[in-house]
Amino acid sequence: MAGPWTGWGCVGSVRRVRVGARQTVSVAALIALAAAVLAGGAAAVAGVAALSSILVGLAVLLLAGLQVIVVLNLRRTSRQLNQVARAIEAATRTGSEGLLSDPSRQSAEQLRADVAPTNAGSEGLLSDPSRQWAEQLRADVATTTWNGRLPVPPQTIRFMQDTDASFVTTARTLVAVLARNGLHDTSDVLDVGCGYGRLAVGLLDRQEFTGTYLGFDILRRHIAWCSAVVTNVDPRFVFALLDVRNERYNPEGTLDPATTPFPAASASIEVCALFSVFTHLYRSTVEHYLSEIARALRPGGVAVTTWLLFDDERLAAVASDDSEYPLRLQGTDGTRFMLAEDPLRAIGYPTQDVVTMARKAGLEVVEVELGYWVEGHTADANGREFQDMVTLRRT
Ligand SMILES: C[S@@+](CC[C@H](N)C(=O)[O-])C[C@H]1O[C@@H](n2cnc3c(N)ncnc32)[C@H](O)[C@@H]1O
């Protein structure tokens, strides 16, 4: 009878041996089965061996293929890098070399002729001022931060010789001065002659400040830095360039300082700041700027302005050697200044003239605080600001 192995497909039996009570198996079948098992095992071993060799072969082929791809890619990358390096080298060479002699360009002569009409001299494209300007801006905005938090301008555009730390200290001081004179955390601020953004960075530092800030100046490079860096950090801070003429700061300016309007809407500003700006303006500009301040301020809005003031009583100290700006020279319009060759380096006004001009412009004089500049910058500040401060209010 079929045993448990029948299902295994054994070969037919020759002699039956009784095994146990009911199971019999054929010896021949057992031998055949054993032989079959052995043969199967051998075949399996041989199969596995063959399969393994095939797999190993395939792996070797795969690795070789990968190596070829890597080598080809490295060659291509190195070729591309060489091309880029050659292009950079060509583009950064100056004079008659460089871009103009790059072999990938059609004809150096043709190109030279093409760029000549729009670029000065034989230097062509490479001396294009807008290209140099772009390079300069790129360098300026590759700026550092103070304590990893606040942007600070590059040393090359700071005209007050501030270090990073003193830049931030002054920035905070300017905000504190405004806060003592009417700045609120929601104020709309106008910063006339904003320079390289000291007040802006001070306000940026003041987390509670949720108002708006508009700064303008006549220096393209400074406004470019402020816009590219400060506005980028916080878009509530906006900067504008006004190409107004100033003998000292922007002698090539195209706009008349005594008539050009501020880039601010009428009655849009609550606090207007002019830190160390009236100290560099001729009288006709001062008068115009006071009327522009009055126009831009909302009724009740304030302007915090700094000056170099004098009257009869103070005249000797103002003109003395101790003074930080010895205003020894007298202008025909009642002003005093320090340098004949550069009157706008430091120009002073009679206190009474400032009061009169402000009133005429529609501004009330809230306070005049004399600073310690007449004693030199090393004097004991004793709670005073350095320049004289005049706080004005729009009536
Ligand atoms: C001594 S800096 C003071 C900068 C800035 N207020 C500060 O405290 O950091 C004088 C600034 O007045 C700017 N300025 C000169 N004439 C100007 C004018 N007519 N309108 C606006 N800004 C002017 C200069 O370009 C310069 O940035």
The ligand as an SDF file (V2000), in Angstrom:
LIG
                    3D

 27 29  0  0  0  0  0  0  0  0999 V2000
   27.0230  113.1220    8.8150 C   0  0  0  0  0  0  0  0  0  0  0  0
   26.0150  112.1850    7.8170 S   0  0  0  0  0  0  0  0  0  0  0  0
   24.7450  111.6610    8.9060 C   0  0  0  0  0  0  0  0  0  0  0  0
   24.0590  110.4040    8.4580 C   0  0  0  0  0  0  0  0  0  0  0  0
   22.9500  109.8660    9.3690 C   0  0  0  0  0  0  0  0  0  0  0  0
   21.9400  110.8270    9.6210 N   0  0  0  0  0  0  0  0  0  0  0  0
   23.5450  109.3420   10.6510 C   0  0  0  0  0  0  0  0  0  0  0  0
   23.3720  109.9860   11.6830 O   0  0  0  0  0  0  0  0  0  0  0  0
   24.1510  108.2790   10.6260 O   0  0  0  0  0  0  0  0  0  0  0  0
   25.2200  113.3720    6.8000 C   0  0  0  0  0  0  0  0  0  0  0  0
   24.2920  112.7380    5.7960 C   0  0  0  0  0  0  0  0  0  0  0  0
   23.4970  113.7540    5.1730 O   0  0  0  0  0  0  0  0  0  0  0  0
   23.3540  113.4130    3.8220 C   0  0  0  0  0  0  0  0  0  0  0  0
   22.9600  114.6070    3.0500 N   0  0  0  0  0  0  0  0  0  0  0  0
   23.7240  115.6490    2.6620 C   0  0  0  0  0  0  0  0  0  0  0  0
   22.9860  116.5290    1.9530 N   0  0  0  0  0  0  0  0  0  0  0  0
   21.7280  116.0400    1.9100 C   0  0  0  0  0  0  0  0  0  0  0  0
   20.5090  116.4790    1.3410 C   0  0  0  0  0  0  0  0  0  0  0  0
   20.4250  117.6230    0.6730 N   0  0  0  0  0  0  0  0  0  0  0  0
   19.4160  115.7180    1.4940 N   0  0  0  0  0  0  0  0  0  0  0  0
   19.4800  114.5660    2.1770 C   0  0  0  0  0  0  0  0  0  0  0  0
   20.5980  114.0850    2.7490 N   0  0  0  0  0  0  0  0  0  0  0  0
   21.7080  114.8200    2.6090 C   0  0  0  0  0  0  0  0  0  0  0  0
   24.7100  112.8860    3.4670 C   0  0  0  0  0  0  0  0  0  0  0  0
   24.6950  112.1650    2.2820 O   0  0  0  0  0  0  0  0  0  0  0  0
   25.0040  112.0320    4.6820 C   0  0  0  0  0  0  0  0  0  0  0  0
   24.5290  110.7520    4.5700 O   0  0  0  0  0  0  0  0  0  0  0  0
  1  2  1  0
  2  3  1  0
  2 10  1  0
  3  4  1  0
  4  5  1  0
  5  6  1  0
  5  7  1  0
  7  8  2  0
  7  9  1  0
 10 11  1  0
 11 12  1  0
 11 26  1  0
 12 13  1  0
 13 14  1  0
 13 24  1  0
 14 15  1  0
 14 23  1  0
 15 16  2  0
 16 17  1  0
 17 18  1  0
 17 23  2  0
 18 19  1  0
 18 20  2  0
 20 21  1  0
 21 22  2  0
 22 23  1  0
 24 25  1  0
 24 26  1  0
 26 27  1  0
M  CHG  2   2   1   9  -1
M  END
$$$$
